[in-house]
Amino acid sequence: MLSSPALGAAPSAAAPRAFGVAGRETVLAVHAEGAQLYQCQADGSGRPMWTFREPIAALIGDDGKTVGRHYAGPTWEIDGGGAVKGQMLASAPGVGANDIPLLKLAVSEHRGSGVLTAVTLVLRLNTHGGGLKGACAAAGELRAEPYSADYVFLR
């Protein structure tokens, strides 16, 4: 889904009411397919547990083509449209037990110019998969959990 006032309709996903985004303007909405990367690390008691490391995802437009990337920071980069880095403000549970949470993030940094220049908030909605909890075998081991989500960029 690549949508903006100039490119198409706003996404059908509704943000949780607690996110308080009513009245905000959608600048862009995209679909993401990728993985949440986890690393095996010792917790406070020394037991090896899966710990979130970073996202790796393609941002996909309405035509099915990749229009950008999502990676550590968290950062969203649109080809020819700049990039934004976010800082979490709020979260809500995903629908399923293995679904990563829905998120509301404030834009903390802009890079370049383009469609993302005016963005002040990023929402992660419609999450599927990506969650990983529990014990792991060897410190340093990496595991990628497939996920999908919709990202909505607001001003």
JORA-V760900 format. One line per field, one symbol per residue. ss: DSSP state (A for helix, B for strand, O for the rest). burial: I if it has 9 or more other C-alpha atoms within 8 Angstrom, else O. Layout:
# JORA-V760900
ss = ???
burial = ???
This chain:
# JORA-V760900
ss = OOBOOOOOOOOOOOOOAAAOOOOOOBBBBBBBBBBBBBBBBBOOOOOBBBBBBBBBBBBBOOOOOBBBBBBOOOBBBBOOOBBBBBBBBBBBOOOOOOBOOBBBBBBBBBBOOOOOOOOOBBBBBBBBBBOOOOBOOOOOOBBBBBBBBBBBBBO
burial = IIIIIOOOOIOOOOOOOOIOOOOOOIIIIIIIIIIIIIIIIIOOOOIIIIIOOIIIIIIIIIOOOIIIIIIOOIIIIIOOIIIIIIIIOOIOOIOOOIIIIIIIIIIOOIOOIOIIIOIIIIIIIIIIIIIOOOOIOOIOOOOOIIIIIIIIIII
